[in-house]
Structure formats: C-alpha cells, structure tokens
Amino acid sequence: LFTGRRFTADELADTGFFNAVVPRDEVLDTSLRLAERIASKSFEALKATKLCCNAVEHMSPQDGRRFTQ
C-alpha cells in the first residue's frame, strides 16, 4: 500500500483480498450476481454489519473483538 506497487490477481489469489477474478467481459454479470446476493439479505443485518465494520476500524484488535461480539 505504501509503495503503490500493483499486484497481479495470481499474487493475491489466496489472500482473501477479493471475491472473484473473472475475465473482463464477465465483470458486470459477476458484480450484479454478487449485488443481488447481498440485496437478498436482511437490511437490518447488513446495516449492523456495516456499522460494526466502521466502528472497529480504529480500535485495537482486542477492543474490536469485544465490540463485534
């Protein structure tokens, strides 16, 4: 992140950094399927998850773990 170095999909494949690697012509369809999957979930659960992610961003790992529990 600090060097601005670009990584290949192969380099990051096992890191969990992204959900999928698809050919360029499949990006939109893949994105829409993911968006539909997310949209099918409980709005309140999604909202709570987002709020939780934002809240723990600047917490220590221990405080973040306690908060999310």
N, C-alpha and C positions, 0 to 999 in steps of 0.2 A: 504494500500500500504506500509506503513512504518513498519508494523508488520510482513508482509509476510503471514498473515493468508489467508488460502484458503476458498473460499466461494462456496456454492452449487448453482446450477442453480436455485433452488427454492428461495434462498435468493436474488438473483439478477434479478429475472424474471421481475419485474415491474420497473426496473431502466433504461431500455434502453441501458444497458451495452453491449448487444449482439443482433444480428439479429434474431437468432433462437436457439432452443435447440432441437436436434434430436438424435435418437438412433445412436450408434457408426456406425452401418452398413449403415446409410443414410448420413453420414457426407460428403463423396465425392460427391455424387449426388446433395445434397443440395448446397454445395460450388460451384459446376460447374454451377448450375442454377443461383446462385447469380452472378457469374462471367460473365455469358452470358448476364444477365440483365444489368450489369454495362457496358460491352463492347458494348452493342447496343446503348448506349448514345453518344452524341456528344463528340468527343475527345477534342475539344476546351473547352467545358463546364466542362468536367472532369478535364482538366488541370487547368483551372481557379479556380475551387473549391479546388483542392489540393494546389495550390499556396496560396490561401486565408487562408486555414486552417493552413498551415505552417507559414504564415506571422503573424497571430494573436496570435500564441501560447504564445508569451512573452509580449503581450500587455495587458493593463488594460482592463477590460470589456467594459468601455466606448469607449476607442480607438478602440478596436476590433469591436464593433458595428458600429462605424463610418466607419471604413475601409471596412467592409463587405457590407455596404450599397452602 
